[in-house]
């Protein structure tokens, strides 16, 4: 089993189009049991890019999706698109058909073999507006391809056949909606090689200072999620400085007998032009031991970038995380 990527709050996502996050804490825009906010997309506004970290010919995709009421999604309005380094590959779009007063929209999946001409694949289906959905998509690209989609656990389409695209691979998703001025919202994105139906992603934000406070600023500077503020930051100008913080405890009633599949980290950061340090690393501190990620690879050009990673096993024990492990862990960053 591999969780390729997982992201929940704004800092997990980069921009395919636009440069400003639309963030909502409104309860019906998200699954309030697990998340504190969702990102919104609209016509002329941001389209978000979520990187998988690898090229995939087959995947499971999960996302919590809220479609605002009174929508008019055009026949080319993209809700979700899968791209490769070459360009577009596969997408979910509107058909232009909508219910009375926007009570629902009709949508369909399409593929492209040249990046510009799109071909319908499978039948169209309806999505009720002003409702939230845990969307799960099983996708296999290629001539002997297949895909199936579930909304809140109910299968709405199942197709087997030719799903040939430009490269028959995908490396990132574009989350948007391109409606007539209204919004849809995304959160809890998970990409895996196993069924994602029933998987959930919970936000555990900073709640106390950790062992290291070597950067300038405190965890309270970066603990917001609903009011996303990129001017609010911690910073370092010294190589090997570390900064860690404790996080909110897991919720026992949510986990129950379910396994914890991974601990996921995300950040929004930048490396100033000509600066030393020249890069960033994620940090985990567990059982009084520090563990760092490879360099995040940010260019030293003062451009703000998003990064996320998935840690499926506790690096100290080499086995799956437990609730007690998560509750005791510190997370953070290191300047390198």
C-alpha positions as CSV (number, residue, x, y, z in Angstrom):
1,X,0.0,0.0,0.0
2,X,1.3,3.5,-0.9
3,X,-0.2,6.9,-0.1
4,X,1.4,8.9,-2.8
5,X,0.2,12.3,-1.6
6,X,-2.3,13.8,0.9
7,X,-3.3,17.4,1.5
8,X,-6.0,19.2,3.4
9,X,-5.4,22.9,4.1
10,X,-4.4,25.7,1.7
11,X,-0.6,25.2,2.1
12,X,-0.8,21.7,0.5
13,X,-1.7,23.3,-2.9
14,X,0.1,25.4,-5.4
15,X,-1.4,27.5,-8.1
16,X,-2.1,26.3,-11.7
17,X,-3.9,29.5,-12.3
18,X,-4.1,32.6,-10.0
19,X,-2.0,33.5,-7.0
20,X,-4.3,34.1,-4.1
21,X,-6.0,31.5,-2.0
22,X,-9.8,31.5,-1.5
23,X,-10.2,29.8,1.9
24,X,-13.5,29.1,3.6
25,X,-14.3,27.9,7.1
26,X,-18.0,27.8,6.5
27,X,-19.3,24.5,7.9
28,X,-21.1,23.3,4.8
29,X,-18.1,23.8,2.6
30,X,-16.1,21.1,4.4
31,X,-16.5,18.0,6.5
32,X,-16.4,19.7,9.9
33,X,-15.5,16.4,11.7
34,X,-12.0,16.4,10.1
35,X,-11.2,19.8,8.6
36,X,-11.0,23.5,9.6
37,X,-11.2,25.0,6.1
38,X,-11.5,24.3,2.4
39,X,-10.1,26.0,-0.7
40,X,-12.5,27.6,-3.2
41,X,-12.3,28.0,-6.9
42,X,-14.3,30.0,-9.3
43,X,-14.3,31.6,-12.8
44,X,-11.3,33.8,-13.3
45,X,-10.0,32.8,-9.8
46,X,-7.4,30.3,-8.7
47,X,-7.1,26.8,-10.0
48,X,-5.1,24.7,-7.5
49,X,-2.4,22.2,-8.4
50,X,-1.8,19.1,-6.2
51,X,1.4,17.2,-7.0
52,X,1.6,13.5,-6.6
53,X,5.4,13.3,-6.4
54,X,5.6,10.6,-9.1
55,X,4.1,9.7,-12.5
56,X,1.1,7.4,-12.2
57,X,-0.7,5.3,-14.8
58,X,-3.2,4.0,-12.2
59,X,-4.4,5.6,-9.0
60,X,-7.2,6.1,-6.5
61,X,-8.2,9.7,-5.8
62,X,-10.2,11.0,-2.9
63,X,-11.4,14.5,-2.2
64,X,-14.1,16.2,-0.2
65,X,-16.0,18.4,-2.7
66,X,-18.8,20.9,-2.1
67,X,-20.7,22.4,-5.0
68,X,-22.4,25.7,-4.2
69,X,-26.0,26.1,-5.3
70,X,-27.4,27.9,-8.4
71,X,-24.4,26.8,-10.5
72,X,-24.1,27.0,-14.3
73,X,-21.2,24.8,-15.3
74,X,-20.6,25.1,-19.0
75,X,-19.9,22.2,-21.3
76,X,-16.1,22.9,-20.9
77,X,-16.1,23.9,-17.3
78,X,-13.5,21.8,-15.5
79,X,-14.2,20.6,-12.0
80,X,-11.2,18.2,-11.8
81,X,-8.4,17.6,-14.2
82,X,-5.4,15.2,-14.3
83,X,-2.3,16.4,-16.0
84,X,1.2,15.1,-16.8
85,X,4.3,17.0,-17.6
86,X,3.2,17.0,-21.2
87,X,-0.2,18.6,-20.5
88,X,-3.9,17.6,-19.9
89,X,-4.8,13.9,-19.8
90,X,-8.3,13.3,-18.2
91,X,-10.9,15.5,-16.7
92,X,-14.4,15.9,-15.1
93,X,-16.4,18.7,-16.7
94,X,-20.0,20.0,-16.9
95,X,-22.2,19.2,-19.9
96,X,-24.0,22.5,-19.8
97,X,-27.2,20.8,-18.5
98,X,-28.5,22.0,-15.1
99,X,-31.5,21.5,-12.9
100,X,-34.1,24.0,-12.1
101,X,-32.5,27.0,-10.3
102,X,-29.2,25.2,-10.3
103,X,-30.5,22.3,-8.1
104,X,-28.1,20.0,-9.8
105,X,-25.5,19.9,-12.6
106,X,-24.8,17.2,-15.1
107,X,-21.1,16.2,-15.5
108,X,-19.0,13.7,-17.5
109,X,-15.5,12.4,-17.8
110,X,-13.4,13.1,-20.8
111,X,-9.9,12.1,-22.2
112,X,-7.5,13.8,-24.6
113,X,-4.7,12.3,-26.7
114,X,-3.4,15.7,-27.9
115,X,-4.0,18.1,-25.0
116,X,-6.7,20.1,-26.8
117,X,-9.4,17.8,-28.3
118,X,-11.5,16.0,-25.7
119,X,-13.6,12.8,-26.1
120,X,-16.4,11.8,-23.8
121,X,-15.7,8.6,-21.8
122,X,-18.7,6.8,-20.2
123,X,-22.1,8.2,-19.4
124,X,-23.0,11.6,-17.9
125,X,-24.3,11.8,-14.3
126,X,-25.8,14.4,-12.0
127,X,-24.3,16.1,-8.9
128,X,-26.8,17.8,-6.6
129,X,-25.8,21.4,-5.7
130,X,-25.5,22.8,-2.2
131,X,-24.2,19.5,-1.0
132,X,-20.9,18.0,0.1
133,X,-19.4,14.8,-1.2
134,X,-16.6,12.5,-0.4
135,X,-15.6,11.8,-4.0
136,X,-13.5,8.6,-4.8
137,X,-12.2,7.9,-8.3
138,X,-10.4,4.8,-9.4
139,X,-8.6,5.5,-12.6
140,X,-6.4,3.4,-14.9
141,X,-5.2,5.2,-18.1
142,X,-4.4,3.4,-21.4
143,X,-6.0,1.4,-24.2
144,X,-7.2,-1.2,-21.7
145,X,-8.2,1.3,-19.2
146,X,-11.0,1.8,-16.7
147,X,-12.5,4.2,-14.2
148,X,-15.2,4.3,-11.6
149,X,-16.5,7.1,-9.4
150,X,-18.2,7.1,-6.0
151,X,-20.0,10.0,-4.3
152,X,-20.4,9.5,-0.5
153,X,-19.7,5.8,-1.1
154,X,-22.3,5.3,-3.8
155,X,-21.0,4.3,-7.3
156,X,-22.2,6.8,-10.0
157,X,-20.3,5.5,-13.0
158,X,-18.2,2.4,-13.9
159,X,-16.4,2.2,-17.2
160,X,-14.0,-0.3,-18.7
161,X,-12.4,0.3,-22.1
162,X,-10.2,2.7,-24.0
163,X,-8.9,5.5,-21.7
164,X,-5.9,6.4,-23.8
165,X,-4.5,9.8,-23.2
166,X,-1.4,11.8,-24.3
167,X,1.0,9.9,-22.1
168,X,-1.3,7.5,-20.3
169,X,0.2,8.9,-17.1
170,X,-0.6,11.8,-14.6
171,X,1.6,13.6,-12.2
172,X,-0.7,16.2,-10.7
173,X,-4.4,17.2,-10.3
174,X,-5.9,20.6,-11.1
175,X,-8.7,21.4,-8.7
176,X,-11.1,24.0,-10.1
177,X,-14.7,24.5,-11.3
178,X,-14.9,27.3,-13.8
179,X,-18.6,28.1,-13.1
180,X,-20.4,31.4,-13.8
181,X,-19.0,33.3,-10.8
182,X,-19.9,30.9,-8.1
183,X,-17.6,28.6,-6.0
184,X,-16.9,25.0,-5.4
185,X,-14.7,23.9,-2.5
186,X,-12.1,21.1,-2.1
187,X,-10.4,19.5,0.9
188,X,-9.1,16.1,2.1
189,X,-7.2,15.2,-1.1
190,X,-5.6,11.7,-1.0
191,X,-3.9,9.9,-3.8
192,X,-3.1,6.2,-3.3
193,X,-2.7,2.8,-5.0
194,X,-5.4,1.2,-2.8
195,X,-9.1,2.0,-2.4
196,X,-9.6,5.4,-0.8
197,X,-13.3,4.8,-0.1
198,X,-13.7,5.4,3.6
199,X,-10.4,7.2,4.0
200,X,-10.4,10.5,5.8
201,X,-7.7,13.2,6.4
202,X,-7.8,15.1,9.7
203,X,-6.2,18.5,10.4
204,X,-4.0,18.5,13.5
205,X,-2.7,22.1,13.8
206,X,0.0,23.5,16.0
207,X,-1.0,24.0,19.6
208,X,2.2,24.5,21.7
209,X,5.9,25.2,21.3
210,X,8.1,22.2,20.7
211,X,11.7,21.3,21.7
212,X,13.2,23.7,19.2
213,X,12.4,27.4,18.8
214,X,15.5,28.5,16.9
215,X,13.7,30.3,14.1
216,X,12.4,33.9,14.6
217,X,8.7,33.8,15.4
218,X,6.5,31.4,17.3
219,X,4.1,28.6,16.4
220,X,1.2,31.0,17.1
221,X,2.4,32.9,14.0
222,X,1.5,30.0,11.7
223,X,-1.4,28.3,13.4
224,X,-4.2,29.9,11.4
225,X,-6.0,28.0,8.7
226,X,-9.4,29.6,8.1
227,X,-7.9,33.1,7.8
228,X,-4.9,32.2,5.6
229,X,-2.2,34.8,5.9
230,X,1.0,34.5,3.9
231,X,2.5,37.6,5.5
232,X,2.4,35.8,8.9
233,X,5.5,33.6,9.1
234,X,8.5,32.3,11.0
235,X,12.0,32.7,9.4
236,X,15.6,31.7,9.7
237,X,18.9,33.0,8.3
238,X,21.1,30.4,9.9
239,X,22.0,27.0,8.5
240,X,20.8,24.0,10.7
241,X,18.3,26.0,12.7
242,X,15.3,24.0,13.8
243,X,11.8,24.9,14.8
244,X,9.2,22.3,16.1
245,X,5.8,22.4,17.6
246,X,3.3,20.1,19.2
247,X,0.0,19.4,17.4
248,X,-3.6,18.8,18.4
249,X,-4.3,15.3,19.6
250,X,-6.0,12.7,17.5
251,X,-9.7,12.0,18.2
252,X,-10.2,8.5,19.6
253,X,-13.8,8.4,18.6
254,X,-12.9,9.0,14.9
255,X,-10.1,6.5,14.8
256,X,-11.8,3.6,16.7
257,X,-10.6,0.4,15.2
258,X,-9.4,2.0,12.0
259,X,-5.7,2.0,11.1
260,X,-3.7,5.3,10.9
261,X,-2.4,5.1,7.3
262,X,0.1,8.0,7.5
263,X,1.2,11.2,9.1
264,X,1.2,14.0,6.5
265,X,3.0,17.4,6.6
266,X,2.5,20.5,4.5
267,X,3.9,24.0,4.4
268,X,4.0,27.2,2.4
269,X,7.5,28.7,2.3
270,X,10.2,30.5,0.3
271,X,13.9,30.8,0.1
272,X,15.1,34.4,-0.4
273,X,17.3,35.3,-3.4
274,X,21.0,34.9,-2.5
275,X,20.2,33.7,1.0
276,X,22.0,31.3,3.3
277,X,20.4,28.9,4.2
278,X,19.5,27.7,0.7
279,X,16.8,25.2,1.4
280,X,14.2,23.7,3.8
281,X,13.5,20.3,5.2
282,X,10.5,18.9,7.1
283,X,11.2,17.7,10.6
284,X,9.6,15.1,12.8
285,X,10.6,14.6,16.4
286,X,9.4,11.4,18.0
287,X,10.8,9.4,21.0
288,X,13.3,12.2,21.6
289,X,14.8,11.6,18.2
290,X,14.9,14.0,15.2
291,X,14.1,12.9,11.6
292,X,14.3,15.2,8.6
293,X,13.1,14.9,5.0
294,X,15.3,15.4,1.9
295,X,15.6,19.0,0.9
296,X,12.4,20.4,-0.5
297,X,14.1,21.8,-3.5
298,X,12.9,25.3,-3.3
299,X,14.7,27.7,-5.6
300,X,16.4,30.7,-3.9
301,X,14.3,33.2,-5.8
302,X,11.9,34.5,-3.1
303,X,8.9,32.8,-4.7
304,X,6.4,31.3,-2.3
305,X,5.8,27.6,-2.8
306,X,3.8,24.8,-1.3
307,X,5.1,21.4,-0.2
308,X,3.7,18.3,1.3
309,X,4.9,14.9,2.2
310,X,3.5,11.6,3.5
311,X,5.2,9.6,6.2
312,X,3.5,6.2,6.3
313,X,5.6,4.5,9.0
314,X,6.8,5.9,12.3
315,X,10.5,6.5,11.6
316,X,11.4,5.5,15.1
317,X,9.6,2.2,15.2
318,X,9.5,1.3,11.5
319,X,5.8,0.3,11.8
320,X,2.5,2.0,11.5
321,X,1.7,5.1,13.5
322,X,-0.5,4.8,16.6
323,X,-2.7,7.4,18.2
324,X,-0.2,7.6,21.1
325,X,2.6,8.2,18.6
326,X,0.8,11.0,16.9
327,X,-0.3,12.7,20.1
328,X,3.3,12.8,21.3
329,X,5.0,13.8,18.1
330,X,6.5,17.2,17.3
331,X,6.6,18.4,13.7
332,X,8.4,21.4,12.2
333,X,11.1,22.6,9.8
334,X,14.9,22.8,9.5
335,X,16.9,25.4,7.5
336,X,19.7,23.9,5.5
